Amino acid sequence: MIKENNLNQYEPIGITDDFMFFAVMSDEQICTRLLQELLPELKIKKVTTKAQSQIKGGHEDKAIRLDIQAFDERGRIYDIEM
């Protein structure tokens, strides 16, 4: 994917770009394959994903925002951060 700069020229963007990271990691097939490669001992068959989840603590705590949460068929939850 490419994005337009101010000079009407295009420059490539990589996985470290926020938009690209969320676009790629929100794809459940890609996310499943990445987790399978990183954690082969877990034998992950399929995941579902949720982007930009928040976990709230107590009333005085700040919320934590997770980039991507993935859930596998065994109920395991994976936090995927840039």
Kinemage of the C-alpha trace (Angstrom):
@kinemage 1
@onewidth
@group {chain A} dominant
@subgroup {mainchain}
@vectorlist {calphas} color= white
{ca met a 1} P 0.000 0.000 0.000
{ca ile a 2} L 1.167 3.535 -0.664
{ca lys a 3} L 0.172 6.929 0.660
{ca glu a 4} L 0.244 10.326 -0.968
{ca asn a 5} L 2.606 12.980 0.356
{ca asn a 6} L 2.213 16.756 -0.041
{ca leu a 7} L 3.922 16.775 -3.436
{ca asn a 8} L 1.341 14.407 -5.012
{ca gln a 9} L 3.972 11.690 -5.112
{ca tyr a 10} L 3.505 8.284 -3.582
{ca glu a 11} L 5.788 6.638 -1.099
{ca pro a 12} L 5.525 3.095 0.253
{ca ile a 13} L 4.332 2.429 3.805
{ca gly a 14} L 5.303 -0.575 5.877
{ca ile a 15} L 3.793 -2.658 8.661
{ca thr a 16} L 4.966 -0.141 11.283
{ca asp a 17} L 2.490 2.443 9.962
{ca asp a 18} L -0.607 2.420 12.238
{ca phe a 19} L -3.096 2.139 9.379
{ca met a 20} L -1.169 -0.690 7.730
{ca phe a 21} L -0.649 -2.565 11.024
{ca phe a 22} L -4.371 -2.546 11.814
{ca ala a 23} L -5.340 -3.394 8.233
{ca val a 24} L -2.995 -6.399 8.135
{ca met a 25} L -3.481 -7.700 11.680
{ca ser a 26} L -7.281 -7.361 11.541
{ca asp a 27} L -7.266 -9.962 8.766
{ca glu a 28} L -7.966 -13.157 10.711
{ca gln a 29} L -6.145 -15.459 8.273
{ca ile a 30} L -2.973 -13.365 8.391
{ca cys a 31} L -3.169 -13.016 12.171
{ca thr a 32} L -3.664 -16.780 12.582
{ca arg a 33} L -0.662 -17.524 10.388
{ca leu a 34} L 1.541 -15.052 12.268
{ca leu a 35} L 0.622 -16.585 15.629
{ca gln a 36} L 1.186 -20.104 14.259
{ca glu a 37} L 4.663 -19.078 13.107
{ca leu a 38} L 5.538 -17.369 16.383
{ca leu a 39} L 4.018 -20.010 18.675
{ca pro a 40} L 4.154 -23.359 16.810
{ca glu a 41} L 3.880 -25.392 20.021
{ca leu a 42} L 0.330 -24.068 20.624
{ca lys a 43} L -1.070 -25.478 17.349
{ca ile a 44} L -3.424 -22.538 16.719
{ca lys a 45} L -6.004 -23.389 14.042
{ca lys a 46} L -7.994 -20.159 13.761
{ca val a 47} L -8.359 -16.842 15.568
{ca thr a 48} L -10.888 -14.043 15.607
{ca thr a 49} L -9.612 -10.501 16.096
{ca lys a 50} L -10.726 -7.316 17.790
{ca ala a 51} L -8.919 -4.001 17.235
{ca gln a 52} L -8.381 -1.177 19.745
{ca ser a 53} L -9.811 -2.895 22.839
{ca gln a 54} L -9.752 -1.109 26.177
{ca ile a 55} L -9.245 -2.638 29.588
{ca lys a 56} L -10.431 -0.455 32.434
{ca gly a 57} L -9.047 -0.722 35.943
{ca gly a 58} L -10.497 0.803 39.064
{ca his a 59} L -12.157 4.219 39.089
{ca glu a 60} L -8.803 5.993 39.599
{ca asp a 61} L -6.858 3.894 37.085
{ca lys a 62} L -6.312 4.825 33.468
{ca ala a 63} L -7.657 2.507 30.790
{ca ile a 64} L -5.223 0.402 28.783
{ca arg a 65} L -5.692 0.278 25.007
{ca leu a 66} L -4.636 -2.916 23.251
{ca asp a 67} L -3.774 -2.722 19.542
{ca ile a 68} L -5.117 -6.127 18.483
{ca gln a 69} L -6.652 -8.896 20.577
{ca ala a 70} L -6.892 -12.339 19.026
{ca phe a 71} L -8.986 -15.195 20.404
{ca asp a 72} L -8.332 -18.808 19.414
{ca glu a 73} L -10.619 -21.835 19.352
{ca arg a 74} L -9.440 -22.933 22.811
{ca gly a 75} L -10.372 -19.626 24.450
{ca arg a 76} L -6.806 -18.299 24.676
{ca ile a 77} L -6.382 -14.557 24.259
{ca tyr a 78} L -3.370 -12.985 22.518
{ca asp a 79} L -2.394 -9.314 22.762
{ca ile a 80} L -0.616 -8.189 19.594
{ca glu a 81} L 1.121 -4.829 19.859
{ca met a 82} L 3.154 -2.844 17.399
